[in-house]
Amino acid sequence: MNRRIMDILKKREVLLLAIIVVLSLLVQVRAPSFLTYENLANVLKACSIVGIFSLGVLVITISGGFDVSFVAIAQVSEYLVVWLLLRYVHGNLLVAFLMAILVGTLMGLFNGFLIDHFKMPAIIITISTQNLFYGIMYVVTKGRLLYEVPDYLGKMSNMKIFAATAKNGAAYGISGVTILWFALALAVAFFLRYTMKGRSIYLIGGNATAAERIGINMTHSTLMIYGIGGGIAGIAAIAHISVIMTVIPNSIVGTEMDTIAAVVLGGASITGGTGSVFGTILGVLLFALINNSLTLLQISSSWYNVFIGGVILLSIFVNALQERRHLRQKVRVKVEMQEV
């Protein structure tokens, strides 16, 4: 077989796509409603928030960094933005997005500053800031819910393309939140693949020392990477409000592991240097389809958590094997060059 075809078949994205197809066909046999347009549109809408989160986490993971504070950033952003819109700002959907992106970016920059300045592991810093962000929000708000949300925030979630009507009269279709996810995915993919800044993130994740030696400013890059992660968390915050139309301080707590697992499953290495937007989207879709399958097949949702934990462990194991094989190849080439 052509070597190029073999290389394509070895890609994580191809494997994930094959798993999704096989899983869908198997579930369809037991649950005929699984592959209906209505069900798939609902699945896409349900996983769109995690999908948006995953794009920010992907950028940080490719750089070799780590972030568990993105959900806290989103929760603080949505609470602060809605509170300001209700009391001080006569805004619209665009203004809400700009405000949330600004708040999220500032908190992301705070993460980047701490990581770069103190040279501490990113996981330690972001666990600390996660608790700091949540703590400040609960102290200030006393955990109060905001039941009143500007009506224009819900228009995005209610907007549908390829709309259809269910038997009960309810409309369904591809939600505006899903469109936002895919549009943002295209923007991130373009940034990572076709811009110097984006490509430098892969270099930093692959070999930070080499990146610094060729002139990449690590301080600026760290701030940029975590600022992007925070800004995307801000976008996810508005998308989340649009879906639930209520601000609950802890409503998306717990989605951190789902997001990180989807990014890793999509081919991003925990140690940095690899990862793709398409693989991440497939990782998010696979988890969403499994969750939906468990519901349709009436299997306990506890198995979902078992699967998430297993996938993270398996992905780390596969990444470790790949890095060990890559290291052996480098040593072999070096020895051969010395012999020549």
matplotlib code that plots the C-alpha trace (Angstrom):
import matplotlib.pyplot as plt

x = [0.0, 1.1, 3.2, 1.3, -2.0, -0.4, 0.6, -2.9, -4.4, -2.0, -3.4, -5.4, -8.2, -8.8, -8.9, -11.4, -13.6, -13.6, -14.6, -17.4, -18.8, -18.6, -20.1, -22.9, -23.8, -23.8, -25.9, -28.3, -29.2, -30.4, -31.7, -33.3, -33.7, -29.9, -29.0, -32.0, -31.4, -33.3, -31.1, -27.8, -28.7, -29.5, -26.2, -24.3, -26.0, -25.3, -21.6, -21.0, -20.0, -17.4, -16.4, -15.7, -13.8, -11.7, -10.3, -8.7, -7.4, -6.0, -3.9, -2.5, -1.9, 0.0, 2.3, 3.2, 1.1, -1.9, -5.0, -7.8, -9.0, -10.9, -14.3, -13.7, -12.8, -16.0, -18.2, -16.7, -17.0, -20.7, -21.7, -19.8, -21.0, -24.7, -24.5, -23.0, -25.5, -28.4, -27.3, -24.8, -24.5, -27.2, -25.8, -26.5, -25.1, -21.9, -21.2, -21.8, -19.2, -16.7, -17.1, -16.7, -13.7, -12.1, -12.7, -11.6, -8.5, -7.5, -7.8, -5.9, -3.1, -3.0, -2.4, 0.3, 2.0, 2.1, 3.4, 6.1, 7.2, 7.4, 8.4, 6.1, 4.3, 1.2, -1.1, -0.2, -0.7, -4.0, -5.4, -4.5, -6.2, -9.2, -9.8, -9.0, -11.5, -14.2, -13.5, -13.7, -16.9, -18.6, -17.4, -18.7, -21.9, -22.6, -23.6, -26.7, -28.2, -29.1, -32.5, -32.9, -30.9, -31.2, -33.4, -31.0, -28.5, -30.9, -31.3, -28.1, -29.2, -32.7, -31.5, -31.5, -30.4, -31.8, -34.8, -37.4, -40.4, -40.7, -43.9, -44.7, -44.5, -41.1, -38.6, -35.1, -32.1, -28.4, -28.3, -26.5, -24.3, -23.1, -22.4, -20.4, -18.3, -17.5, -16.8, -14.4, -12.8, -12.1, -10.5, -8.3, -7.3, -6.3, -4.3, -2.4, -1.6, -1.1, 0.2, 3.8, 2.4, 0.3, 3.1, 5.5, 3.1, 3.9, 7.6, 7.4, 5.5, 8.0, 11.2, 11.0, 14.7, 15.1, 12.3, 14.0, 17.3, 15.8, 14.4, 10.9, 10.1, 8.8, 7.2, 5.2, 4.3, 3.1, 1.0, -0.5, -1.3, -3.0, -4.7, -6.2, -7.3, -9.0, -10.6, -12.1, -13.4, -15.2, -16.8, -18.0, -19.4, -21.8, -22.7, -23.5, -25.8, -27.5, -28.4, -29.6, -30.6, -29.7, -26.4, -25.6, -22.2, -21.3, -23.4, -20.5, -18.2, -17.0, -16.7, -12.9, -12.1, -14.5, -12.8, -9.2, -10.0, -11.5, -8.4, -6.0, -8.2, -8.1, -4.3, -2.9, 0.1, 0.1, 3.8, 3.0, 4.1, 1.2, -2.6, -5.2, -8.5, -10.1, -8.9, -10.2, -13.7, -13.8, -12.8, -15.6, -18.1, -17.1, -17.7, -21.0, -22.1, -21.1, -23.0, -26.1, -25.8, -25.8, -29.0, -30.8, -29.6, -30.7, -27.2, -26.1, -24.3, -21.7, -20.1, -19.4, -17.0, -15.3, -14.8, -13.5, -10.9, -9.9, -9.5, -7.2, -5.0, -4.9, -4.0, -1.2, 0.1, -0.1, 1.7, 4.4, 5.0, 5.1, 7.6, 9.8, 9.7, 10.5, 13.5, 14.8, 14.6, 16.5, 19.2, 19.4, 19.8, 22.5, 24.5, 24.2, 25.5, 28.4, 29.3, 29.2]
y = [0.0, 3.5, 4.9, 8.1, 6.2, 4.2, 7.5, 8.8, 5.7, 5.9, 9.4, 9.7, 11.5, 8.6, 6.1, 8.3, 8.7, 4.9, 4.4, 7.0, 5.3, 1.8, 2.9, 4.8, 1.7, -0.6, 1.8, 2.3, -1.4, -1.2, 2.4, 3.3, 7.0, 7.4, 8.4, 10.6, 14.2, 15.4, 13.4, 14.3, 18.0, 17.8, 16.0, 18.7, 21.4, 19.6, 19.3, 22.7, 24.4, 21.6, 21.9, 25.7, 25.1, 22.4, 24.8, 27.0, 24.0, 22.6, 25.8, 25.6, 21.8, 22.1, 24.6, 22.1, 24.0, 22.9, 24.6, 23.5, 27.1, 27.7, 26.7, 29.1, 31.8, 31.1, 31.2, 34.4, 36.0, 35.1, 36.3, 39.6, 40.2, 39.6, 41.6, 44.6, 44.2, 44.2, 47.3, 49.5, 48.6, 48.9, 46.2, 43.5, 40.1, 41.5, 43.7, 40.7, 38.7, 41.5, 42.0, 38.3, 37.9, 40.9, 39.5, 36.0, 37.2, 39.3, 36.2, 34.1, 36.7, 36.5, 32.8, 33.3, 36.0, 33.7, 30.7, 32.7, 34.8, 32.0, 29.2, 26.9, 23.9, 25.2, 22.7, 24.0, 27.6, 27.0, 24.9, 27.8, 30.4, 28.2, 28.2, 31.9, 32.8, 30.7, 31.9, 35.6, 35.0, 33.2, 35.8, 38.7, 37.1, 34.9, 32.2, 34.1, 33.0, 35.5, 34.4, 37.5, 37.5, 39.9, 38.3, 39.0, 36.5, 33.6, 34.4, 32.6, 29.3, 29.5, 30.3, 27.2, 26.4, 23.4, 23.7, 20.9, 20.2, 17.2, 15.1, 17.0, 20.3, 21.4, 22.9, 21.4, 22.0, 23.0, 25.5, 28.9, 27.7, 24.8, 27.2, 29.4, 26.3, 25.3, 28.9, 29.3, 26.0, 27.2, 30.4, 28.5, 26.0, 28.8, 30.5, 27.4, 26.3, 29.5, 32.1, 32.5, 32.9, 29.8, 27.6, 28.9, 27.3, 23.9, 24.6, 25.8, 22.6, 20.4, 21.9, 25.1, 25.5, 25.3, 27.8, 30.3, 29.9, 30.9, 34.0, 33.3, 35.5, 33.0, 35.6, 37.1, 33.7, 32.4, 35.5, 35.1, 31.4, 31.7, 34.9, 33.0, 30.2, 32.8, 34.6, 31.4, 30.5, 33.9, 33.1, 29.7, 31.7, 33.7, 30.5, 28.8, 31.6, 31.6, 27.9, 28.0, 31.7, 31.6, 32.4, 29.6, 30.0, 26.3, 25.1, 24.0, 22.8, 19.3, 19.7, 20.2, 16.5, 16.0, 18.8, 17.8, 14.1, 15.1, 17.1, 14.3, 11.7, 13.9, 13.5, 16.4, 15.3, 16.2, 17.1, 19.5, 19.8, 17.9, 18.3, 19.3, 21.1, 18.3, 15.7, 17.7, 18.1, 14.3, 13.7, 15.9, 14.2, 10.8, 11.6, 13.2, 10.2, 7.8, 9.8, 9.9, 6.2, 5.4, 7.4, 5.7, 2.3, 2.9, 2.2, 3.8, 7.1, 6.1, 4.1, 7.4, 8.5, 5.1, 5.6, 9.2, 8.1, 5.1, 7.2, 9.7, 6.9, 5.1, 8.3, 9.1, 5.5, 5.8, 9.2, 7.8, 5.0, 7.4, 9.6, 6.7, 5.4, 8.9, 9.1, 5.7, 6.8, 10.0, 8.0, 5.5, 8.3, 9.9, 6.6, 6.0, 9.5, 9.0, 5.7, 7.4]
z = [0.0, -0.8, 2.1, 2.1, 2.6, 5.4, 7.1, 6.9, 8.3, 11.3, 12.2, 15.4, 13.6, 11.2, 14.1, 16.0, 12.9, 12.5, 16.1, 15.9, 12.7, 14.2, 17.6, 15.8, 13.7, 16.8, 18.9, 16.0, 16.0, 19.6, 19.5, 16.1, 17.2, 17.6, 14.0, 13.5, 12.6, 15.7, 18.1, 16.4, 16.4, 20.1, 20.7, 18.8, 20.8, 24.1, 23.5, 22.0, 25.3, 25.9, 22.3, 22.7, 25.9, 24.2, 21.6, 24.3, 26.2, 22.9, 22.3, 25.9, 25.7, 22.3, 24.0, 26.7, 29.3, 31.4, 32.6, 34.9, 35.6, 32.4, 33.8, 36.7, 34.3, 32.3, 35.5, 36.7, 33.2, 32.8, 36.3, 35.9, 32.4, 33.1, 36.3, 34.3, 31.5, 33.9, 35.9, 34.0, 30.3, 27.7, 25.4, 22.9, 22.0, 20.5, 23.5, 25.8, 23.8, 23.8, 27.6, 28.3, 26.0, 27.8, 31.3, 30.3, 28.6, 31.6, 33.9, 31.3, 31.2, 35.0, 34.7, 32.1, 34.2, 37.3, 35.2, 33.5, 36.5, 39.1, 36.8, 38.6, 37.0, 35.2, 36.8, 40.3, 39.3, 37.6, 40.4, 42.7, 40.4, 39.9, 43.7, 43.8, 41.1, 42.6, 46.1, 45.1, 43.2, 46.1, 48.6, 46.5, 45.3, 48.3, 45.8, 44.6, 41.3, 38.6, 37.3, 35.2, 32.0, 29.0, 26.3, 23.5, 25.0, 24.3, 20.6, 19.6, 21.2, 19.8, 16.3, 14.1, 10.6, 8.6, 11.0, 11.2, 13.3, 15.6, 16.1, 19.3, 17.4, 18.8, 16.4, 16.1, 13.9, 14.1, 17.0, 16.8, 19.7, 17.5, 14.6, 17.0, 18.0, 14.4, 13.3, 16.3, 15.4, 11.9, 13.3, 15.8, 13.1, 10.7, 13.5, 14.5, 10.9, 8.9, 11.3, 12.6, 16.2, 15.9, 14.5, 17.2, 19.7, 18.3, 18.5, 22.1, 23.0, 21.1, 22.4, 24.5, 24.7, 21.0, 20.6, 22.9, 21.1, 17.7, 19.2, 20.4, 23.4, 25.9, 28.2, 25.4, 24.1, 27.5, 28.0, 24.5, 25.0, 28.3, 27.2, 24.2, 26.5, 28.8, 25.9, 24.5, 28.0, 27.9, 24.6, 26.1, 29.0, 26.8, 24.8, 28.1, 29.3, 25.9, 26.4, 30.1, 30.4, 34.1, 35.8, 38.4, 40.0, 39.8, 36.8, 34.6, 37.4, 36.6, 32.8, 33.2, 32.9, 30.0, 28.1, 28.8, 28.1, 24.7, 23.8, 24.7, 23.0, 19.9, 19.6, 21.7, 23.7, 27.4, 27.0, 24.1, 20.5, 18.9, 18.5, 15.9, 15.9, 13.9, 16.3, 19.2, 17.6, 17.0, 20.7, 21.9, 19.5, 20.6, 24.3, 23.5, 21.4, 24.2, 26.8, 24.5, 23.8, 27.5, 27.9, 24.9, 25.9, 29.5, 30.9, 34.2, 33.5, 36.1, 33.2, 31.5, 34.3, 34.1, 30.4, 30.8, 33.4, 31.3, 28.1, 29.9, 31.2, 27.9, 26.0, 28.4, 27.9, 24.1, 24.2, 26.4, 24.0, 21.0, 22.7, 23.6, 20.0, 18.7, 21.1, 20.0, 16.4, 17.1, 18.9, 16.0, 13.5, 15.6, 15.9, 12.1, 11.4, 13.7, 12.0, 8.6]

ax = plt.figure().add_subplot(projection="3d")
ax.plot(x, y, z, "-o")
ax.set_aspect("equal")
plt.show()
